[in-house]
Amino acid sequence: MRDRFTVVGRATGCHLFEGDGTRPIDEENVHVKYTPKRVQFPEEIAAWRRSIEAEEERKEASGLPHRWNNARFAVERVVVTRTHLAEEPVVSLTMRDADYFDFLTTSLNLDRRQKNGLTLRQQYLEGSDPADAPSWMNCSFGINVALETGKDGKMLFSRRSAQVAGPNSARWNSSANEGLAQQHDLPRDGSPVSLHAVARRAVFEELAVHDGDRTEVELLGFGLDLVNHQWAAFFRAVVPELDEPALRLRWTRGVTDKWEHDRFEFVDADPESVFGFIADEPEERWTPCAPALFYLALVRGAVQRAGGDPAGRFAVEQAERKVMSDRGL
């Protein structure tokens, strides 16, 4: 039902729902609507959730590694429109209450058969438009950030640790990735959730980029992971005054969520180098949506270097063709 983003000849598991990298989505044009009402599982699926909760409680009581629960959001719908005159993108994101165990219930069981003989994937994702799946199937919304260092012009790739739960462990991913969490991202004063604020939290908690560091953050688009069924927002962050040595030194001194990654690679941020890194790493070592994120970041950088001309994206396409030709792809 949804096309798949393709790069260096590979069809990824990501659908690019909105954005092409040529222009950012203004923060004031992102409207997050939250209703404090819990998702409701069908009874059979609710039983799966109870089993997960009981197992994690058992492991915790036994002093074993376990997953802890926290309040999150479920996506009811994502709607994209345009402003009347400039036709700039406007995104409305409607959310309600969920938690981490809700997310595990569906994400770990997409291919588990129900009593009706169908898997969740067959019934809700392949049998209809996955973007219209019920809210209890959408208990995760991720903020994915591609970070570029300004002093030495590097793009940062992070490999998720094998300790991280879920199908994306031990795979190359965005520079930083955070799921929306009520404890951190739901303002106490009743103001709307800010995706840009979550992106800044992500680079602080995972990469030690602080509020005092000059950071240019732009929202480039939205994607849907068709393999694991997770919504994602794609950000590009540039830190003009930082470089690879400065960040690596900071990491040795402690990072809030240091455990989430086990390897980092800084690659020259020019399109040919980035596409070369993507092509040289086996396809199965990538999360479904990371290549799309880095592609958008490359396009945005090229458009900026072209003085804002959207035709700057053709330099990115040319570099991709060269990488494919050099490698016989």
Steps between C-alpha positions, in 0.01 A plus 500: 500500500794737560811541286844439647786749508787385278866601526818358337278248326345367821129514573486566873219419740416869537216699345576873472167644607592869468807705403768488232779684681486814287324704768443457872160477664466809719451434868187713510351283225515184712189456713504224760159426647491283812197335659555339842311183414659154497512273202277194526620162375269228370467240778733246338775761452443631853583150627831515313577826680418352842743216429778745413439702816500190718824371348682831547378520861624143559846584363517817707408312817774244422762768454531424129534748214153623415315766308344778701173661409442870439218717370516568127268610223296317239449659160137532394572671169750708305351755262702712256361812331645819349475870584272699272753729332855369533384137498732416787439165670279492809496182709236408758592214732222365722609291800359325805630305801702180474801348673811301415338163564224599256771558241666166573165322470467583133863550392612159627190324369440639151536152354323307776179334390174596665209264552358618168807356325640839401808675633484866602712580195262320266184647650598862564810578289487291185123467466448877512694826506748476792474877549138443604571224754309532831668704772583194714725385213686835513642512854832653395607824340873546450710812449795423272785751471785514249781697664767690307807653660577846365870531587608192304196434278412147618177302499450278805371142473410316822460126542234399748623284781409133517362580847220708349171310473335448165587405144736794439766401753856471366410693183615830357248768578461877516755702697245525785158344545241565769145381545252757625448449873243671717736549793745700288300645214152589630530858632359545849356840412260343250676632191528267198771239457793639298670255265792744466548490878507120489768515227713722723445259789611213278835655408561593864416163654671286237779722362573753779412799284392754762259791494801730518635361173382697200280249318301550180203261502266452204208261451531351152219247482303207637535130427330171574707190572310237300694210652452578869205738463637808675442865416804726482587868467823580314723784624832645387715658771819693430744592779726769346747517788552128564708230328563128537782529760291732720201263500705186558673670793163588651378141466793374707378727780148359506181517296147475641401211272845367415375139503277551193792491252811288477675654198523834322635586157573855384488521120573801280162668453528528122247285308752266340660408834166449676356288218823303492468419869137395458581282199804337661311389810281192433133574455397291800713715732277805450179594673220547245480881516858614569606521131198720421591736785859543382384550141273786607784653700729487196237666281446775755872572517529507121205740468653732758833499314306588184363810667161344569444376146312165514696393191793446737354155562622390156858510631395239754343282233814530288718388792271203560530392136880523522512287814280238337706501180830470689366199689315337214163538672 
